[in-house]
């Protein structure tokens, strides 16, 4: 999977165990991002709907959530990737914008990304393999990028991985299947059908995923957007339509409360960090507003590496001091008391927050 700020890799197993403990057969993963959690639901025989506004998230969902591993011929995927890999390099938008004006990739890899991305649309536009091929390209580009995991900046010198040649690999597909939807989380929650289990992982501060991963958005859309700034961000990042209520201290409280209240699920689990705009007590109140019992689990977590790199100037001069190295990730559970108790036991009762039992 691609490097991703806010990835729930460390909590995926816990969330899967809790969904099993809740007896879930259907689920929704709002704000799905890289679809890690939705994939875990698939592996456990739970039918998920993976929801996100990002175009790259939709393609990851079509690959890892909608596509059943058992329904795909591996030889067909291998042949398609070999065909794309054999295309001659052809410099285009990625080379011009993300290699020469910016420095997200080495130009040799940029020219290969351009050629392969054009080839996917030219050779596989109507193929069921298209999401798998796009995912393979995204993951290959991620392995040779020159960032620390977000695309608001790039490293001043190429790291060793950026000098390795781009290599396409077949995605490791997920058994089971679900649905991928590109939609606003609150809008989808208001109109979706009932599910057993809902997982909400909203943005919690000013960092916008649309700008943090604008390169992936462009690579999937392939729309040659105008750009601005040193980071060569898409010009539509300035549009209000690409801004989320969850990235504003002024609007996040109402948006999160409405989403938690609206989702028609027997059990709702909401992730949030102690670095977020909403305090844990307020989040507990939002969950309790559903008229259900509430429990809170707390997990110690290592902070994003960019919090350390950011103390240096572009010239490599130390200009600040590193903040704390760890934070706390909360899972706020809302549902029937007996179900929550089973979920807490499955997650590990040692994570139960001292103020986390609310009736």
N, C-alpha and C positions, 0 to 999 in steps of 0.2 A: 504493500500500500504506500501511497505518497506520504511524505512528511506533512504533518498537519497540526497546527496550533489548536489545542483543545481536544485532540484525539483521545478517545476513551479506551485506548488499548489496555491500560492497567485495570480498568473496571469492567471490561467486556464479560469476563468469566463470572464475575459477581452478578451482573445484570441478568445473564443467562440463567444462573442458578435461582435467582429470585423469580424470574418469569416461570420457570418450572415449578417452583414451590407454590406459586399462585395458581397453578393449573391452567396457565394461559395456552390457548390454541390459536388466537389471533392477537396481533399487536400493531401498534403504530410507533415509528421512530421519527418523531418530529425533529427538525434541524439535523438531519442524518449525516451531513458532511461526507466523510469517506465511506459511509454505510457499514462501519465495523459492527455496530450493535445489531443492525438489521440482519447482517450476515450470521451473527451468533444465533439469532432467533431462528433463521432458516435451518442452521445445523441441528437445532433442537426440535425440529418438526413443528415449529410455530410459524404461522403464515404472517409475515410482516408487510406493512406499507411503509416505504422509506420516503420521507418528504423533505424537500429542501428547495430553495430558490435558485441555487447555483446550477448552471448548465453542466459543469463538469460532474457535479454530484448526481445529476440525472443519468449521465452515461455510466458512471460507476455503479449506480443502482440497477441499470439495465443489464450490466455485466454480472454483478455479484448477487443481486437479489432476484431479478426476474428470470435469469437464465439458470436452469437446473443443470448441474454438472453432468447428470446422467443422460441428458438429451443432446449433448454436443459430441461430435466426432473429433477427438484430439488430433488425428492426422490432418483433418481439414483445417484446423487452426494452425498447425505447424506449417502446412503448405502455404497458407495465406501470409503468415509472418515471414516466411522465407522469400516469398515473392516481393513483399514490401521492402524487406531488408536489401534486396538486390537492386532496387531502384538507384540510379546514379544520383549523387547529391545535386541539389538545385537550389541555390540561395533564393530566398523569398522574404516574406514578412518577418519570420522568426530571426533569420540571419540579420536582416537590416535593422530591426528594432531591438531585439533582445540579445543580440551579440555585438553589433557595431555601435549603436547608440547607447545601449545599456550593456551589461556584461553578465547576463544570467547563464549563458552557455558559451562554450568555445565555438567559434565560427564553423569549424569543421562539423561539429555535432548539429549546429543550427541548420546548416545546409541539408543534412540528412533528415532532420525533423521536418523541414519544409517539404522535401520530396516525399517522405512517407505520408505526411498529412494530406498532401494533394492526392497521393495514390489511394488513400482510403476512400476519399469521395469519388474518385474517378473509377476505381475498380470494384468497390464494395458498397456503393451508396445504398442499394436496396437489399443488401445481404443481412441475414440474421447475425452474421459475425461482426458487423460494424461496431457495436458497443464493446466487444471483446478486443477488437483491433485498436480502437481509440484508447481503451484502458491500458493496453499494452504500451502504446506510445506515451501516454501520460506517465506511467510508472518508469519507463525507460528514460524519459527526459528528467524525471525527478532524481534518478540515480546519478546523473552527470551534471546536475545544476551547480551553481556557484552562489548559494544562499545558505542561511542558517535555518531555513524552514518556512520563511514567509517571503513574499515578493515585494515588500516595500523598499527593499535595498538588496544589494549584492556585495559579495566580498571584493576587496580591492585587488586581490591576487587570486588566480584560479587555484582552488584546492586540488589535490591529486585526482579526486574522482571526476572533476570536470574535464580532465585531459584524457580520460578513458574513452574509447569509442562507444557510441550509442549502441545498445544491444536490445532488441525486442525479445521478450519472453512471454510465453503463454500465461495468461492470468490463471491462478489457482482457483477454480470455480467452486461455488458453494453447493452442496446438496440441498435439495428442497427449493422452493420458489415462493416469491411474493410479488410485490408491485412497487414500482418506482414512480413517484409523482413530483413534478416541478411545480411548487405552489408555495404561497405564503403560509406559514404555520398556523396562524390564527384563522385565516380564511378557510383552510382545510379542516381545522378542528370544528368549525361551526357547521360544516356541511357533511362531514364524513359519517359513516355508519358506526354502530357500536363495536367496540373491541374489548378483549379481556384485559389487555395490558398496554399502557401508554408510557413511552419514555420521552422526556423533554430535556434537551440539552441546549438551551438558548445561549446566544452571545450574552456576555454579562458585563462588558465594559465598552470603551470607545473603539476597540479594534474591530474593523470591518472585514468580514471574510471576502467581500467583493473586491476590495483593494489588496488584501493580504495574498489573494490567489488569483490576481488578474491575468497572469500568464496562462494559467490553466483554463480560465474562462475564454480567453481568446483562442487558445489552441483547440478547444472544443467547438466554439461557434464558428471559427475560421472566417471572420467577417472583416478583416483588415481595418480595425478601428483607428481613428485618429488617437493620438496619445499626448501626454504632457508630463513635464517634470523629469528629473533625473531617473526616476524609476520607470518611466515610460508607461504610466498607468493609462488604462482606457479612458477616453475623454468622457464617456458616459458615467464614470465614477463620480462626476460632479453633479449628476442629475439627482433630484430628490427621490425619484422612483427607485434608485439603487441603494437608498439609505434605509436602514432598519430602525424601527422604534426601540429595539433592544440594545442599540449602541448609544443611546442618549440617556443621561442621568434623569432628564426631565420626563421622558416618555416610557422608560422601561417598566416602571412599576405597574402602570395601567395595562400595558400590553401583556406582561407576564401574568398578571392576575386574570385577565380576560381569557388567555389561552388555557391556563390551568382549569378555570371554571368551565370552559366550553367543551373540552375534549370528552367524548362520551365513552369512557373506559371504566371498567370495574375497579382497576387499580391504576394509579398514576404515580410515576417516579420522575422527579425533577432533579437534575444535576445543577449544582451551583458552586462557585468558588468563594472563599472568604475574601477574595480580591474584587468581587463584583459590586455593582451599584446597589444591590438589594441585600439587606442584612438577613441573617438566618431566621431571626424571630419574625420578621415581616413575611418571609417566604413560608414559614410554618403557618402563619395566619392565612395566607392565600390558599394553602392546601386544605386547611381546616374549613375554609369557606365552602368547600364542596359538600360539607355535611358528613364527612367521613372521619374516621380515626386517622391519626398521623404518627409516624415514627421518623426519626432522623438518624442517618448513619454518617459517620465522619471518617475520611481516609486521608492520611498524610501523603503528600505528593511533591515531587521535585518540580520546581518552577521551570518555565521555558528557558532554554539556553540563551536566547536573545537578551534576557535581563542582565546577563553578565557581559555579553559582547557590546551591549549598548553603552557601556561606561567609557568606551574608547572613541576618539574622533576618527574621521575618515583617514587621517594620516597615521593612525595607530597610537596616538598619544592618549594616555589615560586622563580623562577629564571629569571623572566622577567616581563614586564609590558604589560597589555592588550592594543591593538590598538583600533581603532575606532569601535564602536558598530554597525554602520549602513553603508550601501553602496547604490549606485544607480544602478538600473536595467533599461537599455534602451531597448526599442523596436524601431527598425528602419524599417519603412514601405516604400516599393517601389511599385508603381503602377500608374494607371490613377488618375489624380488630384481629379476628382469628387468622385471616389471610396474612396480615402484616406480621404477625408473630412468626408464622412459618417462613416468611421472606427474610426476616431478621436472622432467624436461626440458620437459614441457608447461606446468608452473606457472612455470618460470623458475628455472634452477639457482642464480641469485644469492640465492634465498631459502633454500637448503639450510643448515640450522643446523649450526654447526661440530661439534657433538656428535651430529649427527642420523643417522649411518650406523651401524646396529647389526646384527650378524649373529648 
